[in-house]
C-alpha cells in the first residue's frame, strides 16, 4: 500500500490530494481504511510525503533535513532557526511531533507553501531544552493538569503528585519523569512553589524563575565584590588625570538605580567647545577571567523591573563604588571631543580619570532648567542642549531613524498592584543625553577600526543588519493596502523609511506604522564584524557608555585601555570575543522578553480591576478572526472577536486589512479610533478580551 500511495502522488496531475481523494482513487475499502491511515501517517512521519496548511498531501521530491532550535508562539505554531543564514522554518502545530519551545529538533524542509516563509515538519527531537518547567495549575480535581508557556502541547502536562494541596493559578516548578509520546500526557513531578498568578506580589519572582534570572549572588562573589572600598579609589588616584574640579553632571531617571555616565562642557583657547562623556570605569574592578568577571559575563546585562533589578554585578559596585554618585570621587574613562561653531568634530581623546559629579539631575529637573532658562549649571546645560540638537539634525539628515513609540509608566502599590498607568514623558533632556551617548559610541567604534588593522584582539561592535527583503515587502505591502504609499520605494534605505514615518507624524496611523516598521527591521546584535548599524545610519557603532549594566561595554573598555591608554592586561582574543558576542546577544534578547512580559502582566493586572469599564482605543491589528485594539495612553492591547460584532455580518478583507460589514459596510481598519468595554482578562493566556461600544 505504501508503494501505491507514493506512485499515485508521483503520477497525479494534481500536486495536492486530500486523504479521501487518495483512498477513493486507490479504491480503499472500509476494512482497509484503518491500515491506509496508519501507512499514510508513517509516510508523513518519515518525511516521504507532507501535508500543507489545508491538510492536502503531496510527495516530497527531495527532502532537505536540517537541525535547529524550535521557538513556539502563544498561537501554537512555531519556527525553527538555524546557526547558518537559512531563513526560519514555519512549523504547523500538527507537525510539531510533541516538541516544545527551545528544543533542538531535526526538521524536514518542505516546498514553500506560505508566502515568504519556508515550511517544515519536525522529524525528530534531538535534545530537550530542559527537563524542568515553570507551570501553572489550571485544573485540580482528581488529576492536576498544568499549563506551560508559551504554549501547552495538545497532549497536556499531568502532575503525578495528586496529594499536594494546589490551587488553580499556582505557579510551580516541575521536573519531567516521563516524556511519553505525542499522543500521551507529559508526566511531571513537583519541585517547588514559586507563587501564584492570582498574587501580583509574586510577578517579578515568577518572571525571574521563568527566564532563569538570578537575583542573588553567591557568598564568594559577594565577598570578592565587597573587598572594594573608597580606599581603592584613593590609591588609584595617582595613576589618573584628576578632573574632580570639572563640572561633570549626571542626568538620569528620578528612580535611577545606578549611574554609568556623566557629561561636561567647556571652551578651549580656540573658542571651541570640548564635550566630555565620562563613563564609570567598571573594568578596573573586574579583572578579566576573575570569578566576578565570569559571573558578569554569564549574566551579560542587568534586567530592570518596577519592583527591582537583577544586577549584572553586585550592589557594592553597581550602586556604590562604580556608580557616579554626586560629590563622590569615582574612577572613569573620559571621552573628549572638540566641536567648532560649524559642528566639525576634532581632537578625539580618551583618558583614565578620576571625577566628582557636581550634581545628579533627573530628566525632569534638567527640562525645567532648559524651559525656564535658569537654574543650577544653566550655562553648561544650555550649551550641551544646543549642541545636542545640532547633532540630532546632522544624524537625521544622514538617515538615522528614531522610533518614538510611546511607552507606559506604571506605578505600583506595596502589594505589586498597578494603581497608575500613563505615558512616559520624553523631554529634550532625554535627547540631550542620548545624542552624546550616540556620539561617544560612534566615534569610539570609528577610531577602533583603524587600530584593528594592526592587531587581532577582540572588540565587540553593535551592528544592525539591513532588513530582510521579504520582511520589508510585507511592510510596504501593508502600507499600500492602507493607501499610505502607492508603490514600493525604488530603494530600501533608512531615508526612504524615514520619509514614510515623517509623513505619518500627525496621522492616526503614526504609532502603528512605527511599530510595523520596527517589526520589519532586523535585530541589532553584538558582533566582532565591522558591519554597519542600519537603523542609526552609522558605518560603525559600539556600546561604550553603560558598563555597569552591559558586559559588551566592559569588553570595549578593556580594548580601549590596551590600545589607547597603555594598559598591559590580557584581554579577549578575537575568537573568544566572537563567541562572547553571540552569548551576550542571546542574553539581551532573553532579558528584553522578560521585561516586556513583566510589563504586560502589570498592564493586565491594571485592566483586570476595570472589567466593565469603557475606554478609547485604537485598532492595532486586524486578522480574519477579529481585531486587536490598544487602549489610549495605557498601551495595553485586547482582542475583539469578529463573532462579537452583532450589528452586521462581517468578513475580513485582506486587500484592505480591514473587517467590513456586508450590509452596512461599517469598516474596522488599522488606526481607527473606537470605544471598547473591558470584557475579560485571562492570566493563563495573558490576553484581554474587549467588546465594541457603539
N, C-alpha and C positions, 0 to 999 in steps of 0.2 A: 504493500500500500504506500509506503514511503516513496518508492521509486515512481509510482503512478502520480502522486501529488507533485513531485519535482518536475516530471516530464510535462504535466499539464500546465504548470506555471511557466515553464520554459517555452512551450509552444503556443500558449494562448495569445490571441491578438490583443486582448485586454491586459494591460500591465498589472492592474489590481483586481483581485477577485474576493468576494465575500465568502465566508465559510460555507454558507448554504449553496452558493453557486458551485463551489468546488465539489461538494458532496453530490449535488444534482448531476453535474457533468460526469462524474465518476460512477454514478448510479449506486451510491452507498445506501444499503437498505437499513431498516431500523435496528437490526441486530448488530450490524457493523458500525453503527454511528458512534458508539462509545469508544471503540478502538480507533476509529477515524480521528476523533477529537484528541485522544492521547498521542497519536502519531503526529498530528499537526502541531500539538504543543511541544513535542520533542524536537521537531524540526525548528520550531521557533526558538527554543532554549539553546539549541546547538548552533544557532546563527545561520542556518541554511535558508530559512525564509524569515520574513519580517512582517510586521503589521504597522500600517500607517495610523494616523490620528483618527481616521474614520472606521478603523477596525478591519480594513481590507488587507488581504495577504498578498505578498509579492516575493519573487525569488531574488535572493541576493546573488548577483552575478559574480561579484568579487568582494569578499568581506575584508574590511580593514579593521584590525584589532589594535587597540592602544590601552595603556594603563594611565589612570588619572584619579584625581580626588573628586568625590561627589559632594556637591552643595545642594541641599534641598531648600525649597521655598515653603512659605506657610500655605501655599495653594496645593502642595503635594507633588508637584513636578520638580525636576532637578536639572542641574547642569554639571557636566564633568569637565574639569580643567586639567591642563597638561603642562609639564615643565617646558616643553618646546613652545613654539609660537602658534601651534594649531588652535583654531578658534574653539571656544567652549561647545560642548555637545549637549543638546537638549535631550532629556530623558523623560518620556511619558510615565506617569505613575504606574501604568500597567507593566512597564518594562524595568522596574527597579530591582526585582529579584530579592526583595527584602533588605536591600542595602539602606543604610542610614546616613545622615549628614556627617561628612568628614571621613567616610570610609574610603580606602584605596580600592578601586574596582578595575576589572577588565571589561572594556566596553567595545561592542561591535558598532562601527560607524556605518550608518545606512545612507543610501542615496538621499539627498536633501528633499524633505517633504514640507519644510517650513521656510518661508522666505527669509533669507539672510542667515539662517541657522542650520547647521547640520544636526541630524537626529541620530540617536543610538539606542541600543539595548544593552543592559548590563549582563554580561556572560557569566561572571563570577565575582565574588568578593574576595579580594586578595588579603586585605588586612583591615580589621575593625579599628576605627579611630580610638575607641576606648571600650572597656567592658564595664564602665560606670556611667550613670546618667544622673542629671538633676531632673526629677519628675514631679508631677502634680497629681495628687489623688483626685480622680474625677468620679469614681463610683465606689461605694463602700458598703456592700451588702455581704453576701456570702463570699463573693470574690472582690478583691481590691484591684480595680483597674487604674492604670496610670496614663497620664498624658506627658509626652516628651516633646521637646522643641527641636527644630522649627516645625516639625510635623510628626505626628504619631503614625507609625506604619499601620496599614489597614488591618493587619493580623492582631494588633493590640499588644499591650505590655501588661503582664499579670504579676502581681506581688504574691509570693508564696507565704509570707508571714501573716496569715489571716488572724492571728491572735492579738496583733498590735492594735492599739486604740487610735485609729486615724480619723481625721475629719476631712470632709470634702474641701479641697483647696489647700491642704497641707503640701508644703514643698519639701521633698525628701531626697536624699542621695541613696541610690540603689546600685547593686552590682549584679551583673548578668550571671545566672547559674546555668541557664540553658538557652542557647540562641534558637533552638528549634529549626523550623524551615519556613518557607514563605507562606505556608498555609496554617501555621500554628502560632500561638502566643509566644512572645519572648518572656521567659520566666526570670524574675529578678528577686534578689534578697535585699532586705532593708539594711542600711548602714547608719544613717543619722538623719535627724530632722533639722532643716535649715530655717524654716519659717513658714509663713502662710500667705497665700495670695490675698487673703482677707485682712492681713495686718500690714498697713503701709510702713510701719517702723522697720520691717524686715526687708524692704525693697532693695536697699543697697547690698545687704548681705546675700540675698538671692542672686542678684546680678553678678556679684563678685564670684560666687561659687560656680555659677553657670559658665562664666568666661575665664575661670581659673585665675582670678586676680587676687593676689595675696596681700592683705592689708597689714601684715605683721612682718617683722624681720627677726631672724633667729638671734639668740643671745650673742653669738660670736660676731655677727655682722654689726650688731648694736655696739658691742664693746669696741670694735675696730673704728666705728664712726665716732663714738663718744670720746675717743682719745684726743680728738682735735679740739683745741680751745682758742680763745682770743690770743693767748701767748704765742701760738704758732704763727699767727698773722704778724705779730710784732717782730718775731725772729726773722721773718722773710722780708720785712720792710727794707732792710739794707740792700736787697737784691732787686729792688723795684724802683721805678720812677715815681716819686712822691707827687701825687696830684690831689692831695687832700684839701688844698686850698681852692681847687677848681669847682665852679658851680655845677655839680652833677645833680641832675634831677631825675627822679623816677616817677613814671606815670602809669598807673595800673587800675584795674577794677577796685572798688572800695573794699571788696572782700578777698583781695589777693592773698594767696597762701604762701607764695614765695616770690621773690623779686630777682629776676635774671638780669635785667638791663636798665641802664640809665643813659641820659643824653646830656650833652653840654654844647655850648657855642661861645666863640669869642672871635674878635677881629685881630688879624695879624698885622705886621708892619707894612704889608702891601694893600691894606684896607680890604682884604678878602676875609670871608668868614671861614673859620675852621670848625667843622662839626665833629663832635666826638660821640661815639657809641661805645659805651663801657659795659662789658659783659662779665658776669661772675666767673672767676677762674676756678671752676669746679675740678678740672683735671689735675690741679695742684694737689688736691686731697685724695685723688683716686689714681694710685699707681697702676699702670697697665698690667693686667693679669692678677692683681691682688684680689682677695675674697670680696672686698667691697665693690671693686670694678666688675668682677664676674657677675655679682648679683645685679648691678645696674644694667649690665649688658643683657642679662636674662630677662629683666623686666622691660628694658628698651625705652620706656616712657612712663610718665605719670598719667594717671587716669582721674578725671575730675567729675565728682558728683556733687549735688547740692549739699548732701549730708556729710561729705568728707572727701578725702583724696587718697588714692592708692599711689604712694610715692615711689619714684624710681630709686631715690637714695633716702636714708633715714632723716628724720626731723632735725636732728642736731646740725646736719649740714644743710639740708634743703631749706629749712625755715629759719636758720640762725647763722652759722659760720660762713656759709656761701652767699646767703641772701643779702642783697644790697640795702640793708636797713638804714634808716636815716641816722645821721650823726655817729655812725659806726665805721671804723676803718675796715675796708674789705679789699681782698685781692681781686684784680680784674685783668682781663685782656682788653686793652683800649684800642679802638679803631678810629683813626683820624682821616679826614678828607678835606681838602681846601676847595672852596666854591667861590668863583668870582661873580660879578654882577650879571654876567651873561649865562650863568649856570654851567660853566665849564668846570669839570672836576679835575683836580690835580693833587700831587704830593700825598698820595695814599701812604699811610704808615700804620704799623701795629706796634704796640708796646706792652710789656708786662708792667702793670702799675699797681699802686695802692691808692684807693679813692675813699672819699667820705661823702655819701649822699647828703645834700643840704636840705632836701625836702622830699617826702614821699607823698606825691599828689594822687588823688583819684581822677578819673577821666572827667567827672562832672565838675570837680574843682577847677581844673585847667580850662574847661569850657567856659566857666563863668568869668575867668580872667580874660580869655580871648574876647568874649562878648562885651564885658564891661571896660575893656582896655585899661585895666588897672589891677593891681594885686601883687602878691609876692612874686618876685622874679619875672615881672611882666615883660621886661625888655628881652630877656632870654627866650621866654615862651613865644612872644610875638615874632621874633626873628626866626625861630625854629618853625613856626607855623607858616610864615611867608615862604620860606624855602621849601617846606613840605608840599605846599600847594603847587609850586612850580615843578617840583619833582614828579608830582602826580600827573600834571598836564603832559609833561615830557613822556612819561611812561604810557599814558593812554594814547597819545598820538602815535606811538610806535606799535600799538595794537594790544597792549595789556588789557585783559578782561577783568573787570571787578564784578563779582556776583553779589548784589546787595539783597540777598534773600533774608527777609525778617526772621528773627529768632525769638523764642519765648523766654521771658524772665519769670521764673517760678519761685514763689516764697512758700515755705512750709511752716506748719506749727510744730510743737515739740513731739508730736506723735507721727510725724512724717506725712501728714495730710496737707495737700496744697490749699492754701487759703487765698492765694492771689496769683493770677497769671496775666501778664501784659507783654507788650512788645518791647524788646530790648532797645534802648536808645543807642543811636550811632552818631557820635559827635565828630567835629573837626579834630578834637583832641585824640580820638582813636586813630584818625587818618594821619595825624602828625607822627605818632609813634610808628604806625605801620610803614610809612614811607621811609623812615630812617632805618628800620629793620630790613626792609627790602633792599635799600641801598647798600647796607653793610654786607648782607648775604650775597648780593650780586657781585660787588666789587671784589670781595674775598675770593669767590669762585673764579672770577676772571684772572686774578693775579696768580692763583694756584695753577691754572692751565699752563702758564709759561714755565713754572717750576717742574711740572710733571713731565716735561720734555727731557729732563736730565736725571730723573730718579724713578724708582719703582715702588715707593712707599704708598700705602693705601690712603686714599682720600675719598670721602663719600659725597657725591653730588645729590642734589634734589632735582630729579628730572621729571618732565611731564610729556610723555609721548604724544604725537599727533593723534587726533581721534581716529578710530576705526571708520573706514569709509562707509561700511554698512550701517553703523550707528548714526552717522551724520545723514545718510539717506533717509532713515526713519524720521529723524528730527526735521529735516527740510520738507519731507512729505507731509508731516503733521502740520507744518506752517502753511503749506499750500492748501491743504484741506480746510484750514481755518481762515483762508483768504488773507493771511498776513503777508505772504510773499506770492508772486505769480509763478516763479520758476526757480530752479536751483541756481545758486551763485556760480559764476564761471570758475571761481577758485575758492577752495575751502581754506580760510585763513582766519586768524584772530580778528582782523579788521572787518571781514565780511560778517562774522558772527556779532562783533560789537555794533555794527551798523543796524542789524536786526534788533538787538536788545535796546539800543538807543531809541529806535523808532517806537518801541513799546513802553517807554518810561511812564507815560501818562495814560495808559490804557488799562482796562480791567484784566487784560491778559498778562500784565507785566510779570508778576511773581511766578505765574505758571510757566511762562515762556522761559524765564531764567532757570527754573527747576528742570525743564525739559532739556535746555541747553547743557546744564551741568551734568545731567544723567548721560548725555551723549558723549561726554568727554571721557578720555582715558583716565585712569587713576594716576596721580603723582606718586612716584616711588623713590626710594633711595637706591643709588647705584654708583659703581666706580666708573661707569661710562660717562664720557664728556658730552652728553647729549643736551639738547635744548630743554627749556621749560616753556612748552607751547602756550599755556594759559597766560603766563606773565609776559610772553614775547621776549624772554631773556635767552641769549645764546648759552649762558652758563649761570648756574644758581646753586646755592648750598644752604644748609641750615647752620648758622654760626651763633645765633643770638639767644638760645634758650637751653643752655647745658644743664640747668637744674632739673628740667623735665624731659629732655630728649637726649638719648645716647648718641645719636648721629652728630650732635654738636660737640660732644666730647671727643669723638674721633677727629673732627675738623680742628678743634683746638690743639690736639696733640701734634697734628701735622704742621699747623702754623708755628707752633713753638719750635719744632725741629728745623723747619726750613726758612722761617722768617725771624725767629727770635733766639736762635743759637742753642737750644736745648740738645742734650746728647742722649736723652732717654729713648729706649726702644719703643717703636710704635708698630701698628699693624702693617703686615705686608699687603701688597695689592691683592693677592689671592685670598687672604684671610678677610680683608675688608670687603671683598665681593660677597663672601658668604654672610658676613655680619649684616651687610646692607639688605640682603634678602630676608634675614631673620627679623630685623627691626621694622621692615615694611609690613611683614605679616603681623607683628605685634601691634603696629599702629592701626591697621585695619580692624583687628580684634577689639582694640580699645575704643575706637570710634563707634563700632557696633554696640559695645556695652554702654557707652554714654548715651547713644541715641535710644536704645531700648529702655534705659532708665528714665529718660525724659518722657518717652512715650507712655510709660507706666504711670508716671506722676500726672501727666495730662489726662489720662483715662480716669485716674482717681478723682481728679477735679470734676470731670464730666459725670462720673457715677453719682455724685452728690447733687446733680442737677437734672435728673431724669424728669421729663415732662416740661422742662423749660425751653423757651424759644430763643433762637439766635440767628443773626445774619451770618450767611456763609457764602462761599464762592465755590463753584463746581471745579474740582481739581483733577478729575479723571473720569473718563466715560468708557464703559465696556458694554458688551452685549447684554449682560445681566443687570445693569443698573449704572449708577454713577456715584463717585466719591465727592464729598463736599468738606471744605475746611472752614472751621469757624473763624470769623474775622477777629484778628488781634490775639486769638488764643492759640491758633495754629495746630489744632487737633482735628483729625480727619475722621469722618464716619461714612458709612455706606447707605445708600438709598436703593433698595432693590426695585427693578422695573415692575415687579409684581405688586408693589405697594402703591403704584400710580393708578388710582381708581377712576379718574375723570375721563379716561380715553383708553384706547388700545394702542400701546406704544411699541415701537420697533427701533432697533439700533441701525443707524446709517453710518457705515464705515467711511464712506466718501466725505462725510461732513464731521465725523467723530462726534455724533450727536444722537440723542434719543428723541424721537419725533412721534407725536400723536397722529394716528391715521385719519381721524375725523376732523379734529380741530387744529391740527398742525402746531400744537404747542411744542416748543423745542428746548431741550436741555443740552447745553454745549459748554465746552471748556471756558471758564472765565465768567459764566453767568452768575449774577448775584441772586441768591434765593433766601428764603426764610425756612429754617428747619426746627423740628422739635426733637430733642434727645429721647430716643425710644428705649435703648438698651446698651449696656456696656458689658462685654464678655471678657473677663480676665483670663479665661482659659485660652482663648484665641488672640487676646489683646486687640480686639476690634470693637468698634462702636457702630450702632445702627441708628440712623435718623429716619424721620418721616417728613415729608414735604408739607409745609403750611401754605395754603393758598394765599 
